[in-house]
């Protein structure tokens, strides 16, 4: 009997929580008007599945009559400002947002950042949630008042644009920036085409994107041989002056 009672309480709690989540996103009046339509997701545990259902049924209003400034807020429960900011900005860039700037930042308890951008619509919560989830993050909640507030846990976040170091690989990136996973190698050999003039700028990062070491050369190099710090999780390789200096790509070799 106790197990049955506990199961009923848990079910009611999930039902109430998702009802509150839905009301917050679409408004109290729309919730009442479309209550019968909403019944299939009132006990849905997944925020993303709930968003999919609401958007597929045209219940989330995103667009304005004319462009205006919006101020979405992002609260990261893992409180890792450097990595969280990179994950957020990269996600927004994938969505096509490039012109925005932070207007409020707080690092007390949780890392919180509010940005301002001019747009004809709110950030699509479903697309944003799907993209940031692919970077190892979890959307814990989304609240909507005048603007949207996203509560996110990114403790398992990672850079998904990295190349893994092997015995030897060739990379070509038109942007002139390479993010590398050292893959357990202790040393790395980097070389470029003899037609390029590469001025190495190499940064070693730990798991949280804290900088471990920076190598920057002001003389052109064909080869550079470096020791990888033990705590290194990511390596950023670029040019000190211009991406044009090694536009033909680079060769990377991992060495134990």
N, C-alpha and C positions, 0 to 999 in steps of 0.2 A: 504493500500500500504506500509506504514511504517513497519507493522508487517511482511509482506512478505519479504521486503528488509532485515530486521533484521534477519529473519530465514535463508535467503540465506547467509548472512555474517557469522552466527554461523556455518552453515554447511560447508562452505568453510574453516573456521578456524579449525574445527575438522579434516577435510580432510587433510589440510596442516600439522597440527601437527602430525597426525599419519603417514603421508608420511615421515616426517622428522625422526620420531622415527624408522620407518622401515629401511630407508636408513642408519641410524646410526648403526643399528644392523647387517645388511647383506651386506652393502657396496653399493656405487653408481652404480657400474657396474652390480652387481647381480640384483639390483632394476630395472634397465633398461631392462635387459635380461628377467626378469620374471614379467614384469609389468602387463600383462594380467592376470597372475595367482594371482597377489596381489590385483586386483581390489575389490574383496569381502570384504577386511578388511581395505581399505584405509580410510573409515569413521568409523571404529570401535573405540569405546571410551574406551574399557577395555584393559589394558595392558596385562593381563593374557590371554584373548581370542586371542589377537594378537600373543602372544608368542606361544600359542597352535597351531595356524594356521601355523605359520612359521616353527615350529619344525615338525609338521605332514607332511609338504611338503618338509622337508629336506633342509631348507633355512638358518639355523643357524649352522655355523661351530664351533664346540667346541673342537675337538681333535687335538693334535699335533703329529708330527712324532716321537717325543721322549719326555720324561718328562722334564719339565723346571720349573723355579720359576715364579710364577704369583703373581700379587699384586692387588687384587680387593680392591676397596674403597667403604665404606658405609657411607653415609651422612644422619644423622637423624635430621629431621626438628624440632622434639619435644625437642631436646637437653636435654635428661635425661640420662647422661652417664652410671650410674650404671645399670639401668634397660635395657637400649638399648644394652649394652655390653652383659648382660646375655641372652637377647633375641637372639642376633646375634650368640653368641657362641653355645647356645643350638640348634638353627636352623642348624648351620653347623655340629654339632655332629649328629643330626638326619640324615644328608646327608652322614655321614660316614667320616667327616673330623675331625681329632683329632690333627694333627701335623701342627700347624701354629702359628705365633706370630705377634703381632702388630709392625709395623716399623714406623708408623707416627700417632699421635693423636692430634686433635685440638678441642678445646671447644669454640672457638670464633663464635658467632652467632648460628651456628649449630654444633652438635657433629659429628666429622668426624674421622673415623678410617680406616687406610690402613693396611692390613695384608699381610704377605708373606707366601706362601706355595709352595711345589714342587708337581706338578701334571702332568698327561698326558693329561689333558683337562681343559678348563675353568669350573668354577662353572656353573651348569645347571641353567640358569636364570628362566626357567619355574618352576622347582622343588623348587628352593629357594623362588620364589615369592609365590607359593602355600603354602609352609610350614610357612613362616613368616606371611602370611595373616591369617592363623589359630590361630596366637597368638595375633590377634587384630590390626595388622599393615597394612598399605597400601603402595604399591609401587607407587610412584609418577612419577618416570622416571628411565630409564636405559640408560646409555651412554657407548659407546664402542669406545675406541681409541686403545691403546696398550693393556689395560686391561679393565675390566668392572667397571663402577661406578654406584652404586645403590643409588637412592634418596628415602628415606623412611620416612613416618610419623607414629610414634608409640605412639601417644598420648593416644590411647585406648588399649594399650597392657596389657596383663595379663599373669600370670603363669598358663598354662593349665595342669600342672602335680600335682595340689594341691588336697588334700582330704578335704572335708568339715566336720568341727566338728559337731557332733550330740550329743545326750544324751549319747551314748556310741558306739564306733566303734573299730574294731581291724584292724591293718594295718601290712602288712609284705612286706618289701622291701629289696631285697638282697644287694642293694648298701648301706644300712644303713643310708639313708638320707630321711627324710620325710618333705614334704612341706604341710603346713596346712592352710586352710582358717578358721579363728575363727568363722565365721558365726554369728557374733553379740553377742557371749557369752562373759561374763566379766571375767570368771575364767576358768581354765583348769586343769584337773587332768590327769596325764600321769603315766601309770604303765607298768611294764615289767614282763616277766616270772620269776618265782623264780629260774630258772636254769641259768639265765643270770646275769652278773655283769655289770650293766649300769652306766656309768659315764656321767650324762646329760650335753649336750651342746645345749642350746636352744637360738635362736635368734629371736627377734620380729622386723618386718619391717613395714614401712608404705606403702602407695600406690606406691610410687616411689622407693621402695626398699632401703630407707634410714633406717639405724639401729636405733631402738628405745631403745632396751635394750638387754643385753646378760646375760644369766645365764649359768655358767660353774662350774661343781662340780668335785672335785678330789677324792671324796669318792663314792663308789658304792651306788646306790639308787634303791629301788624297786618301790617307789612312789615319785612323786613330784607334788606339788599343787602350781599353780602360778596364779597371777593376770595378765590379759591381758591388755596392754596399750590401752587407748581409741582410739588412731589413728591407731592401728594395723590392717593391712590387710593380712599379711602373717606371718606364724611361721615356722621356720626351726628347726627340731629336729634331732639331731644326737648324737654321742658319743664323748667325749673329746679326747679319745685316739684311739679307733678302732671300726669299724662297727661290728666286731665279738662279741663285748661285749653285744649286744642285737640283735643277729641274729634270735631270735625266734619271733620277732615282738613286737609291743606295743599296749596297749589299751589306748584310749583317751576318756575322758568324758568332755563335755561342761557343765559349771555351770553358771547360771545367778546371 
